[in-house]
Amino acid sequence: MTPESEGTPPRRRPQQRKQVLLRLDPLVYEALARWAGDELRSANAQIEFLLRKALAEAGRLPRETGPLPRRGRPPASGASDGTSDGTSGVSEP
């Protein structure tokens, strides 16, 4: 090891996201897609969310797993809560 690299952790290359072919019953997919829509996620993001949750509950989610990537439009620059009008973004029934 060289003196300048001592004590610094090795750099990890950014990992690309894996693509997986998944075959689902059409009714299961429709239910999943509706659920994803209710939570403002894509079906793919909902599947990853549910898999991560199941892995965490089973104690099998690796510690070095990063957070779910944020998708969509970034928050407005002036709002600290992610909405442009200062509301919480949650609608009341």
Secondary structure, DSSP 8 states (H G I E B T S, - for coil): --GGGTTS-----------------HHHHHHHHHHHHHTT--HHHHHHHHHHHHHHHTT-S-TT-------SS---TT-SSS-SSSS-S----
